[in-house]
């Protein structure tokens, strides 16, 4: 029985390696459908987790702030500029979605931003990461 399980495990590993794109497409579709069907339950569990683990999440946030003081400061200044009306919220620059968020092009200038929806923002960061992996550093 153990040999069969081991064979199946190896077979699936090999299949997954050979079919990365197919598997990625399936997983993306599966998880999108799963989320859509179970959105209320997922959000309820996430809220419950946040309430039960508030201290841990606050600790993680403080550690992030300590490691990224400059970015955190710039984000804070940008939020204040939006509240004061110095920056006007706009639609996503790529797709036009009204639910947009801020992307900082350059953290040296807190007003150097573009407005992107969540989906386009995540896609942009994926592209940036992929490009930085391809580009050798000096």
C-alpha positions as semicolon CSV with decimal commas, in nm:
position;residue;x (nm);y (nm);z (nm)
1;X;0,000;0,000;0,000
2;X;0,284;0,239;0,088
3;X;0,452;0,179;-0,250
4;X;0,131;0,268;-0,433
5;X;0,092;0,591;-0,236
6;X;0,453;0,680;-0,302
7;X;0,409;0,606;-0,673
8;X;0,097;0,825;-0,686
9;X;0,275;1,107;-0,504
10;X;0,567;1,097;-0,747
11;X;0,333;1,073;-1,046
12;X;0,139;1,380;-0,932
13;X;0,460;1,575;-0,867
14;X;0,582;1,493;-1,217
15;X;0,245;1,576;-1,373
16;X;0,229;1,909;-1,187
17;X;0,579;2,001;-1,310
18;X;0,492;1,918;-1,669
19;X;0,155;2,099;-1,656
20;X;0,231;2,415;-1,457
21;X;0,024;2,647;-1,676
22;X;-0,274;2,413;-1,687
23;X;-0,259;2,364;-1,311
24;X;-0,222;2,737;-1,243
25;X;-0,522;2,816;-1,462
26;X;-0,727;2,545;-1,289
27;X;-0,626;2,662;-0,941
28;X;-0,704;3,025;-1,023
29;X;-1,047;2,931;-1,157
30;X;-1,117;2,691;-0,871
31;X;-1,025;2,936;-0,596
32;X;-1,211;3,225;-0,761
33;X;-1,528;3,010;-0,782
34;X;-1,473;2,882;-0,428
35;X;-1,437;3,236;-0,295
36;X;-1,744;3,357;-0,485
37;X;-1,954;3,069;-0,346
38;X;-1,823;3,104;0,011
39;X;-1,748;3,475;0,038
40;X;-1,968;3,539;0,342
41;X;-1,827;3,244;0,537
42;X;-1,467;3,334;0,444
43;X;-1,512;3,698;0,549
44;X;-1,682;3,593;0,873
45;X;-1,391;3,358;0,954
46;X;-1,137;3,627;0,868
47;X;-1,314;3,877;1,095
48;X;-1,330;3,621;1,377
49;X;-0,960;3,542;1,333
50;X;-0,873;3,913;1,343
51;X;-1,073;3,960;1,663
52;X;-0,923;3,655;1,832
53;X;-0,567;3,739;1,725
54;X;-0,568;4,117;1,759
55;X;-0,248;4,125;1,966
56;X;-0,059;3,908;1,718
57;X;-0,179;4,112;1,418
58;X;-0,089;4,437;1,596
59;X;0,256;4,297;1,673
60;X;0,305;4,204;1,307
61;X;0,192;4,553;1,203
62;X;0,435;4,717;1,448
63;X;0,723;4,502;1,323
64;X;0,638;4,593;0,963
65;X;0,632;4,962;1,060
66;X;0,973;4,934;1,229
67;X;1,123;4,766;0,922
68;X;0,954;5,005;0,677
69;X;0,943;5,340;0,859
70;X;1,003;5,542;0,544
71;X;0,728;5,370;0,345
72;X;0,488;5,387;0,639
73;X;0,557;5,757;0,681
74;X;0,497;5,824;0,312
75;X;0,172;5,625;0,318
76;X;0,057;5,822;0,622
77;X;0,136;6,155;0,454
78;X;-0,050;6,043;0,142
79;X;-0,358;5,939;0,343
80;X;-0,351;6,279;0,516
81;X;-0,325;6,456;0,179
82;X;-0,636;6,268;0,058
83;X;-0,825;6,357;0,378
84;X;-0,728;6,724;0,345
85;X;-0,829;6,731;-0,021
86;X;-0,477;6,788;-0,157
87;X;-0,513;6,462;-0,351
88;X;-0,841;6,375;-0,516
89;X;-0,935;6,009;-0,543
90;X;-0,960;5,899;-0,906
91;X;-1,073;5,588;-1,094
92;X;-0,825;5,312;-1,173
93;X;-0,583;5,436;-1,437
94;X;-0,579;5,100;-1,614
95;X;-0,937;4,971;-1,614
96;X;-1,143;5,266;-1,489
97;X;-1,281;5,088;-1,181
98;X;-1,415;5,341;-0,930
99;X;-1,288;5,135;-0,632
100;X;-0,925;5,244;-0,651
101;X;-0,629;5,259;-0,417
102;X;-0,295;5,436;-0,418
103;X;0,023;5,300;-0,575
104;X;0,342;5,491;-0,497
105;X;0,571;5,517;-0,795
106;X;0,847;5,669;-0,583
107;X;0,858;5,675;-0,203
108;X;1,083;5,983;-0,212
109;X;0,781;6,191;-0,316
110;X;0,458;6,109;-0,136
111;X;0,253;6,290;-0,401
112;X;0,397;6,081;-0,687
113;X;0,114;5,827;-0,701
114;X;-0,122;5,656;-0,941
115;X;-0,471;5,528;-0,865
116;X;-0,530;5,159;-0,933
117;X;-0,803;4,912;-0,844
118;X;-0,696;4,619;-0,627
119;X;-0,674;4,377;-0,920
120;X;-0,462;4,608;-1,138
121;X;-0,247;4,703;-0,838
122;X;-0,168;4,338;-0,761
123;X;-0,098;4,269;-1,129
124;X;0,142;4,564;-1,142
125;X;0,332;4,437;-0,838
126;X;0,349;4,086;-0,991
127;X;0,499;4,236;-1,307
128;X;0,747;4,441;-1,103
129;X;0,854;4,130;-0,908
130;X;0,885;3,922;-1,226
131;X;1,091;4,196;-1,392
132;X;1,318;4,238;-1,089
133;X;1,383;3,861;-1,087
134;X;1,486;3,876;-1,455
135;X;1,704;4,185;-1,418
136;X;2,048;4,119;-1,265
137;X;2,144;4,352;-0,982
138;X;2,477;4,532;-0,973
